[in-house]
Structures are given as structure tokens and as C-alpha cells.
């Protein structure tokens, strides 16, 4: 579920790159939340596997965030900073 990976990647960047909390990043978080919601609405059977999907998406997000930020993967927490519901309801406020 690439939108969920995208959402977690942006949230990792939001939390770990305080100096780069841009308007573009806020828009990307909101867009990933909306697309994840749409995907789950269109495919209700995915909700039954959500816990596993979140685990896989978060691990993929750590790798993607490391590549995007040119950082080591260990810079990003091994466990998600947000539950699925917290990630979906997160509102990125301007600094």
C-alpha cells in the first residue's frame, strides 16, 4: 500500500527534520492521508489486514526516508511514532 508508506515517510521527515517543515511537506502529508482514506474506502477488505500493512508500510517508509534525506536508516525510529489512526488524523501545523 504505497500511499500508507508515503504517509509514514512524510511523517518521519516531519518529526526528524524540524528545519525542513515546509508547506510542500504539509501538503504531501495531507495528500497521502486523503489517498489512503480513498484507497481503504474503495477496498474495505484491506481493513482486515491493516495491522500487517502498517508494519510493512512503516519499514518501507524508514528506508525511503533514509534515501530521501541521505541519512542512515537508524536515524529513524524502528517503531512507528504514530498509530494508524494518529497518522491519519495528524494535522501538520506551520511552525
C-alpha positions as MATLAB code, in Angstrom:
seq = 'XXXXXXXXXXXXXXXXXXXXXXXXXXXXXXXXXXXXXXXXXXXXXXXXXXXXXXXXXXXXXXXXXXXXXXXXXXXXXXXXXXXXXXXXXXXXXXX';
ca = [
       0.000    0.000    0.000;
       2.207    2.764   -1.327;
       0.104    5.674   -0.043;
       0.483    4.452    3.517;
       4.241    4.131    3.015;
       4.263    7.648    1.604;
       2.312    8.962    4.591;
       4.683    7.400    7.122;
       7.720    8.596    5.174;
       6.470   12.179    5.251;
       5.643   11.908    8.955;
       9.153   10.631    9.639;
      10.593   13.577    7.758;
       8.267   15.914    9.674;
       9.478   14.594   13.024;
      13.152   14.141   12.186;
      13.855   17.181   10.016;
      12.482   20.062   12.022;
      14.284   22.601    9.860;
      12.532   21.294    6.746;
       8.896   21.517    7.774;
       7.824   23.177    4.553;
       4.423   23.947    3.123;
       5.139   21.321    0.478;
       5.697   18.669    3.163;
       2.440   19.637    4.901;
       0.599   19.308    1.595;
       2.229   15.924    0.950;
       1.100   14.605    4.353;
      -2.476   15.729    3.782;
      -2.488   14.310    0.248;
      -1.209   10.920    1.456;
      -3.874   10.864    4.187;
      -6.617   11.601    1.655;
      -5.390    8.996   -0.822;
      -5.043    6.371    1.907;
      -8.608    7.079    3.040;
      -9.861    6.781   -0.534;
      -7.970    3.524   -1.053;
      -9.428    2.000    2.112;
     -12.917    3.204    1.210;
     -12.591    1.622   -2.231;
     -11.118   -1.620   -0.825;
     -12.784   -2.362    2.530;
     -11.169   -5.810    2.671;
      -7.801   -4.125    3.300;
      -9.017   -3.026    6.730;
      -8.826   -6.634    7.955;
      -5.086   -6.686    7.185;
      -4.386   -3.137    8.357;
      -2.026   -4.028   11.204;
       0.253   -6.012    8.877;
       0.015   -3.324    6.181;
       1.049   -0.642    8.681;
       4.080   -2.679    9.799;
       5.229   -3.189    6.204;
       4.481    0.396    5.201;
       6.419    1.799    8.145;
       9.511   -0.298    7.426;
       9.352    0.747    3.759;
       8.888    4.362    4.879;
      12.047    4.216    7.020;
      14.062    3.034    4.029;
      12.533    5.652    1.752;
      13.092    8.445    4.289;
      16.719    7.394    4.695;
      17.254    7.538    0.946;
      15.396   10.820    0.520;
      17.248   12.537    3.358;
      20.580   10.865    2.588;
      20.667    9.577    6.175;
      21.279    6.212    7.770;
      18.101    4.220    8.386;
      18.934    4.120   12.108;
      18.241    7.856   12.286;
      14.560    6.934   12.083;
      12.846    5.103   14.958;
      12.417    1.349   14.495;
       8.892    1.564   15.900;
       6.278    3.896   14.412;
       5.900    7.248   16.098;
       2.195    7.210   15.266;
      -0.517    4.574   15.268;
      -2.534    4.270   12.072;
      -5.344    6.412   13.472;
      -2.891    9.031   14.752;
      -1.142    9.164   11.370;
      -4.453    9.562    9.593;
      -5.639   12.349   11.883;
      -2.304   14.176   12.180;
      -2.564   17.845   11.241;
       0.767   19.339   10.188;
       0.744   22.857   11.580;
       3.123   25.519   10.284;
       5.990   26.345   12.618;
];
